[in-house]
Amino acid sequence: MTLSPVKIKKIAIFRALQLGDMLCTIPALKALRAAYPEAEITLLGLPWAETFVNRFNMYLDRFIWFPGFPGLPEQLFKPQTFCTFLKKMIQEEFDLVLQMQGNGNIVNPMVELFGAANVAGFFKEGVYVPGKCLFMPYPEKVHEIERHLQLMEFLGIPSLGKDLEFPLTVADEEDLKKAALPVEEGKYVCIHPGSRGASRQWDTDYFARLADIAIEKGFEAVITGTKEETDIARRVASKMKGKPIIASGKTSMGAVAMLLKNAGALVSNCTGVSHIAAALKTKSVVVSLDGEAHRWVPLNKEIHRSVDWTTNPDFELVQKEFLKVLN
């Protein structure tokens, strides 16, 4: 190992991103925990990620809210709030801060300000990097899971595998029961038409057609999504011949995971639920519209089918893959 466990007792991971981004780091976090079993590992992330830390408490010990920084679009930057956060970072006296946000173009100078004994992560050639000995060039054209495992290996931490995880809890089961959805295990298909960006959302007409195929094959079609995605769920339902079950807005993230675990299959954009399905080994068809299918689609090609719509916009191909999954 590059850094001895004897000297590394407090680790901070900077990754202020969304669910799918975080799930793709789990194999790396698993390796990190195995390498530093006695260290306290803290996630510096977006407000929602406190629940992520609670769910993955086998790898993460603490959560600290990162309030935003100029150039990062996820949150509105407020100088006073950031200064308070920065003061706290300095007081923490971390032994190691891992920059796992991205190529470091914006955030590398910022994480150096935390005053940690060691800072490691990615850098982009030609931009500022706080001492190259613990920074590796940002790997391009690789899967997000593999990117972070490469960082661990760069730091002398061996990989323990690439499998995703999503631990389920009793609270998740209770949340799903509260939703009172009229479904039977294995006899429904989840249709998830939403995504954080409209540009990454497949056409609702196509989702509706696949949902109808699922019904024709003897499955219930359950349209999932957040409360904010209820409108798109209703648009899909309005274009269907059959009658779906609309779960959008009625379920917590944990309840959706339970629903996915018991589903016959999932059809979705390349978004957070596709990674949950990959973790739970639920069969899926993932349609990628972000131009980075190589980076995000599930690695297991046997149970997860994916179509890069930006290079192959062929509904018949998606339908063919869906029928394979159903059969």
Buried (B, 14 or more C-beta within 10 A) or exposed (E): EEBEEEEBBBBBBBBBBBBBBBBBBBBBBBBBBBBBEEBBBBBBBBEEBBBBBEBBEEBBBBBBBBBBBEEBEEBEEEEEBBEEBBEEBEEBEBBBBBBBBBBBBBBBBBBBEBBBEBBBBBBBEEEEBBEEEBBBBBBEEBBBBBBBBBBBBBBEBEBBEBBBBBEBEEEBBEBBEEBEBEBEEEEBBBBBBBBBEEEBBBBBEBBBBBBBBBBEEEBBBBBBBBEEBBEBBBBBBEBBEBEBBBBBBBBBBBBBBBBBBBBBBBBBBBBBBBBBBBBBBBBBBBBBBBEBBEBBBBEBEEBBBBBBBEEEBEBEEBBBBBEEBBE
